[in-house]
């Protein structure tokens, strides 16, 4: 991977789906806006707020690296098409 083709990918959808937690429940429990959580869930976030990421990680008892991972842009686009 080079810097030009690396993307940050959110794993929130798979984490919440695996645990049976809804976007609304996570938003309510963490005090985050529904739209903030929805964008992260759908991997549509352009900028990540440290406070939001921290609140989600604490609530779910996960590390930042579990929530956000680096991926190759080509692999990311291939995953999105599937």
C-alpha positions in Angstrom: 0.0 0.0 0.0 1.2 3.5 -0.8 -0.1 6.7 0.7 -2.0 7.5 -2.5 -4.2 4.4 -2.4 -4.8 3.9 1.4 -8.2 4.5 2.9 -9.6 4.4 6.5 -12.4 1.9 6.7 -15.1 1.8 9.4 -15.9 -1.6 10.8 -18.9 -0.3 12.8 -21.5 -2.0 10.7 -20.1 -5.5 11.2 -19.5 -4.8 14.9 -23.0 -3.6 15.6 -24.7 -6.2 13.5 -22.7 -9.0 15.2 -23.8 -7.6 18.6 -27.4 -6.8 17.7 -27.0 -3.1 18.5 -28.9 -0.6 16.5 -27.6 2.8 15.3 -30.2 4.5 17.4 -29.3 2.6 20.5 -25.6 3.4 20.1 -26.4 7.1 19.5 -28.6 7.2 22.6 -26.2 5.4 24.8 -23.2 7.4 23.8 -24.9 10.8 23.5 -23.8 11.1 19.9 -26.0 12.4 17.1 -27.8 9.7 15.2 -26.5 11.1 11.9 -22.9 10.9 13.2 -23.3 7.2 14.1 -25.2 6.5 10.8 -22.4 7.9 8.7 -19.8 5.9 10.5 -22.0 2.7 10.3 -22.3 3.2 6.5 -18.6 4.1 6.2 -19.5 7.5 4.8 -17.5 9.6 7.3 -14.9 12.0 5.8 -13.4 13.2 9.1 -13.3 11.3 12.4 -13.9 13.2 15.6 -11.7 11.8 18.4 -14.4 12.3 21.0 -16.9 10.4 18.9 -14.5 7.5 18.2 -13.6 7.4 21.9 -17.2 7.3 23.0 -18.0 4.4 20.6 -14.9 2.4 21.6 -15.6 2.8 25.3 -19.2 1.8 24.9 -18.4 -1.2 22.8 -15.3 -2.1 24.8 -13.1 -2.2 21.7 -9.9 -0.6 20.5 -9.7 2.1 17.9 -8.0 -0.4 15.6 -11.0 -2.7 15.9 -13.3 0.2 14.7 -11.1 1.8 12.1 -8.7 0.0 9.8 -6.5 1.0 6.9 -7.3 -0.7 3.6 -6.2 -0.5 0.0 -8.5 1.8 -2.1 -8.9 -0.9 -4.7 -9.8 -3.5 -2.2 -12.2 -1.1 -0.6 -14.0 -0.4 -3.8 -14.2 -4.1 -4.6 -15.8 -4.8 -1.2 -18.3 -2.0 -1.8 -19.5 -3.6 -5.0 -20.2 -6.9 -3.4 
